[in-house]
Structures are given as C-alpha cells and as structure tokens.
C-alpha cells in the first residue's frame, strides 16, 4: 500500500504542476478580481494568461529587486509541465530575500501560495532546504527532496498592513529559489480559525469522488472563486463514488464556501456495512515540537432520499466523537464539521465515519481540508517607519541586505540601521548610517518621517540641493552628519536653533556651496530681510480682512438664532440642506463617465448585490483600489430625485461609521454612485460572530446614526435603517449605507418632517410614523432597535414561528419568562456575559417602544451599548472564553449546535506550525502530502 500511495501522490504533484502553467497570449488583461499571480524567474516584462483559468500571470521583477533568473534543466521539461515551472528565481546572495505584494487591504484575510520545482536549474543536483516567512512570522520549512517533484505550500493569514512580504531565508542547507507566488483575497468570515494572531498552513485539500486523477477532475478557479486547489482523491479498492449533476448551494453564512463542483461528488464505503477511514501522522518542526491541527470535513447529500431512507452517521477522531451527535448531511447544501481550536498532542490522527444503527444508508464524505496552525503574533517595525525607510530605499536604489522588515527579527535587521525594541509596541528605527554608499540626488523628505530617529549619518556621498528644514522637527534627532557632500544653500533656521540650544550636533564640513554662517550667506540674508519687509504688511492685511469677515459671520449667526449641535466629530463637515428637486449635481467627488465605469467593473461582470436603486457591481480603480458601483437600472423605483439626494448627502457627510462615496456618474441616461468597497457584506451576515463582534457592530452603527441626528446641520433622518444597510469592512467595522431615502429636517421648528409617502422596509418601520406619515429621529431609533434584536438573536426582522410575527413580539414574549438564553443566538455557544446580553436586549426593547416619546435618543443608545461592551470585555479579561468544535448550520440553524468537544480535545493551544503524513516526499507540507486511506 505504501508504494502505491507514493505513486498516487507523485501523480497528484505532477498534475498540480501541469495545471498551474498557462499558454502565452498576446492580449493579456490586467487582473481585476484582486488576485496576484507571479511567475517567478520569468524574464522580460511580458505577462501571459492561463488558457484554462484565464488568470493573468506576471513576471516577478516588479515585486523583488534581488536574485537571478534560471531555466530548469531540459531533462525535467515535459509537454504536460505548466509554463510556470519552466523557470525559477534563485537567491544565492543575502540571508533573507523578500517579495513585496502591495495594494492590499489592512486587516483582511489572504491566501498565499508558493510553488517550487528545483529541476536541477543550477546543475548541482543538490535540492535545498530553506525557510519561508510571511512578513516577520515563520510560515514553513521548504524541503525540496528531489529535482522533479514540485512542492506547493499555502497559508491563510490576516495581513496587518496594505502590503505583505513573503521572504525566503537561507538556513545554510542550499540556495533558496521559487517558481511561483500567488495571493488571493478572502472574506473575513471565511476560515474563522484565522485571526490577527494565528494563521493556517495547508496540509491537504482533497476532493472525494472523482473517478480519475485527470486535469478535468482537479477543481480550482473559476469553479472555486477563491482559486483553492481541490485535489481528487481516488481509491477504488475501498470507496464507491456517488454524484449528482444538480448544483450544490452554499448555506447562509458559510464559513468555507466549498465550491459546488467539489460537493457534487462523494464517496461511501465499497461495502455498505463498513466505515470510511483515513489518517495522518504529525511530524514536529524545530519551531514547534507539538504542532496543532485544524480539520474541516465537508458534507453534502447528493442523492434524493425516499421517505423510508435515512443517512445518519457519527464522525470520530481516534475513537472519540468529533461531532457529539448523529449527523445527517443536508440535500444539495454544503455543510462542514470542524474544530475551532487546534488539536495537538496525539501521535496519530485517525478519522472514522460510521453509520448509526438506525441509518439505512452508509456514511459519505465529499471533501476534507487539514491545516496546521502558525503563530502570527510577531509584530513588525512601526508602519510609519517602514513606509519611510522603504521610500528611502526606493529613492536611492539601495541594494545591500535591505530586504523584508527593517528591524524584525533582530538577527536580520538591515545593515546600517539601529532599532529600539519594546515589549508592548512595535520596533522603531532610531539610527540610520548611510555613509560612503554613493547616494545621489537631494536629501529625501522621507527622512523626516522617521519620528524616533536619534542618529542620521549621510556623510561622504554625492548628495546635492538644500538641507530640508523638516529635519529640525525630528525631536529625538541628536546627531546629523552631512559631511562630504555637494549640498548648497543655507542651513535651515530650525536646525540652527537646535544647534544653539544644544539639542543637535550637526556636522556639515566639506560642502563647498553650503552657507555655514552669516558672513558667507549675505545674499541670502538680504533676500530674507527683503522678503520680511514684503511679508509683514501682507500678513497685516490678511489679518484685518479675516477679522472683518469673522465679525460679519458672528452678526449673521446672531440674526438666525443659536444652533445646538451636540455631536461634532473631528475633521467632519456638517451637511447643508439637501435639495429634493431634479437639480444638477454640485459634487466635490470624482465624476466618472459610463465608459470609465465599464472599465472599472470589467463591463459589469461581478454583481455584489441589488437594491431599489439597481445592481451593485464590484470594481477596481486605476490604482487598484476596490470599489462598489451602484448603477441605476431602468426598472428602478428610485429615480433622479433619490439619486440626487444620496449623492448630495454623501458628498457632505463624513464619519467613520458612514459609507464614503468616492465618486458618481451622471452621463446621459446613466446614473451611478461609486462607494468604498465593504468586503464583509452586511450585518445580516452574522454567522459565527462573537458577542463582542456583534456589540461592536451595534455600537459603530449607532454612532453613525447619532452623527446623522446630532452632528449634521440640518439633522438627517435615514428612514431605512435595517441590517442589510449596515455594511462591514475588512476589519468588521460597521458603516451605515444607502441614503436614497434620507431626509433633512429643521430642528429649530420641529422634530419631524412632513411626508405623503411611507418609505422603509417591512419589519423595521416605526408604527407611529406609519400612523402619522411624519418620520422623526425616533423612527430611526425604532429601526435600530430591530437591528439590535437581530444581532442578539441571529434571527430576521420578520419570523414564522410558526405564524408570521415580528422579532419584537417574539423577543418580548420570551424575555418576559426571564431566561435570556431563550432569545440569544445559539451559534454563540454561550460565550457571552449574561448581564451584557440582558442590557443590550433591554436597550433594543426600549428602542422599539410603540410611543416614540418613550424611546431613547441615539446618544443614549451609544452610551448604553458601550457599557455592554465593557461588561463583555471584563468577562474576556477574566479568561471566560468558550470555544470548541462546530458544524456549519444547515436548514434549521437553531435545532442542533455543537458546543464542546469531548475530553480528548480539551487540551488545546493557539500556537503551531506545519505537519505532514506517513506517505510524504519530505518534511515540508505540500498539496501533495496528506491523509492516507485505511
């Protein structure tokens, strides 16, 4: 069996290598879906498009400035081998060499994949071993065991900045090299085991059920929108295959989004009375002697069962229940069982799936993913310092060892840099020595952004131009050495003052054109006095005019009477009156043509959603910024009036909890609004969000409404507050959206606006507004109370229980019994402070009081929700954290929730690294190593 398994995995590896390549095409289009696909070692500047996936592959020269290109040996070329494996980039110089991938979204999850085929490119026939890092955190050890076998490694991590670096580190066991590098963005809700302090490293992602190992059976993009590789796993001696041609749908709030093509096939035991079994063995790594593992088992019923048929089974790990009750997969819906914390400490991992005594059909499984966990707690250098030193490196084209993070880890800090390290904060750059390295041009303004720098030595170079006065603002700078350059002009007054007060030691000798004292700078001094003589009267005139204008404004305001803005966020512009007429737009934002929108959205290919205004499309601006484009459709029930209202409002309101408008289009019959992209959908997509995350969404959306009510002049009533109009960015920060129905009212005269039309969404509309046709700010409060109940319960505004009822009535009846657990979303598994939930529920009920006078203001709501958040934070600080093993919910998300694993899985940890199995080709985890069948 072992020899057969080895052959099987080798075939899989070669298959993976074959499909990653592509065919060169002359008219390759830029990637517009956020993917970065790099062919490492590809010479020149020409890109190519894969003829199967249509993904664009680009050369790596723009991502790295070190290494050399090589072709693999002819003996390892074959017609089936993908183009990407024909060449490599090798790094014989330097300990660390890094690729920098930019234009990312800080706080978002990304999948990174590296591919390696040695192919004896160097003629030495010595396959290397080296380490791979993502940023400053260890990813995995790459062990190339032979010249022909490709290695594919993959990780999923949260990227803390708007860029990420993938670094190859020479550990003394051969020269690092790489064949290809991929980056794929993921929703924050996917793979909940990944967070800011923990990443996943792939062991295997296997697709059960294909009949053969062929190119057609391997599933990736576009069948999988995330471009994961689902390797076919075939063992006809043990398993029978069942399948369907009908589409398998992802459940709501799916945490893994397994593609339909994978879930359309499954295996059952060849002998119906037997079990499904597979296993893997761990192998400790130097950085983690007891690695931890995450398993995700994917299930979908592919056969339509008759009334007298049942398929029910248990899922076991090492003889103990993985999932604590009998399980039946849903018909044509994806589902999964998985552990949330890494399991560790076992010497063997054996999965068994066996039918229950009452099941008439054998068990099945569609796919499996197995990961190890890695710690991503290591923090890099201060981001402002990194940006500054990167700009300096680019300006002067510094070669040396300036690769990766400037200060972290300490053993790989850049030559010439001195860093300070603190336990609770990022490393800072405190010293830069760039003397005697042939610098040309002027002194970079980026040096002034190194706010913690104490020592700067730019001596004995070819620097020219003047000394920037901004250097005098570096309060920590004590030594500045500019000796032996070609600087000119006078020493800035700020630096002279620093020299005089003794806070700075400035060395500037051997700069012939630099004015060092008053005698040598007579011309400049005279010019300065002349400028002063001119400037003083000009300043006086400006002051007099400004004072007159100020007095005029005060008198005018007194005529109008006082205003009362309780909330005035910093750096935010109060909104002026919003016209309701079909007036022309007077917008400060960018105006797009319809043709530009076609380019941005790739001809409106990907739909993000649909509302009353029309479809919302995914798009990318020229600089790579992802945006959402809301295009008005001909059938829209919202016309020019609503378009103008939303556009005018969004150009004038600015708050961190309101969605920002980037631009608009009013091009003939075409009208569109271009927004910031909110990748995590809306507040209805709650999934397995923790109670703290839900509270944070509630607080942030409440702050947005508070600003509309109190921080705008005139105040605004949103009139359509609902869960789907609260959008979430990559950090799960909430922002209010959709201002097409928003109205301004005059707070001085009344607290409502007159309206002849009832607007809003069923289940959220204030009954008092419904009766009077006069919406008030308390109408928004009522709607927000419904949203808060949705966050608490995990249910929709309108329920069928079994009769149709509102979530307000449903919650009031159950809370009257005095048990909060009858109301709280069971998917939180009790991981919440009871007092915090009770208080939030009480706030929601007060917000939804029938009489508006009994409802709190949004200012009150914000204050009380922040108290709820403090209660929950106190619980977390006391270590009361509840976690365990889960299943993705199916048709009835409230009927059966797994809360804890049995005793075998209670001793878990959050820190781990890679592992592999018995039938592997080396110690590094690759797509070709994985579980073995029993």
Beta strands, then each sheet from edge to edge (+ up, - down):
strand 1: 36-39
strand 2: 48-49
strand 3: 56-59
strand 4: 68-71
strand 5: 87-91
strand 6: 96-101
strand 7: 109-116
strand 8: 129-134
strand 9: 137-143
strand 10: 151-158
strand 11: 164-173
strand 12: 176-178
strand 13: 180-186
strand 14: 198-208
strand 15: 231-233
strand 16: 239-243
strand 17: 265-269
strand 18: 276-280
strand 19: 293-299
strand 20: 313-317
strand 21: 320-321
strand 22: 335-339
strand 23: 342-343
strand 24: 349-355
strand 25: 367-375
strand 26: 417-420
strand 27: 428-433
strand 28: 440-441
strand 29: 455-457
strand 30: 462-465
strand 31: 479-481
strand 32: 486-490
strand 33: 505-507
strand 34: 513-515
strand 35: 590-591
strand 36: 607-610
strand 37: 614-620
strand 38: 626-632
strand 39: 661-667
strand 40: 670-676
strand 41: 715-717
strand 42: 726-728
strand 43: 734-736
strand 44: 743-745
strand 45: 798-800
strand 46: 804-806
strand 47: 885-887
strand 48: 908-909
strand 49: 932-933
sheet 1: 2+ 3- 1- 13+ 7- 10+ 14- 15-
sheet 2: 2+ 3- 1- 13+ 7- 10+ 14- 25+ 19- 22+ 47-
sheet 3: 4+ 5- 12+
sheet 4: 6+ 11- 8+ 9-
sheet 5: 16+ 17-
sheet 6: 21+ 20- 24+ 18- 49+
sheet 7: 23+ 48-
sheet 8: 26+ 27- 29- 31- 33-
sheet 9: 28+ 30+ 32+ 34+
sheet 10: 35+ 39+ 40- 38+ 37- 36+
sheet 11: 41+ 44-
sheet 12: 42+ 43-
sheet 13: 45+ 46-
end
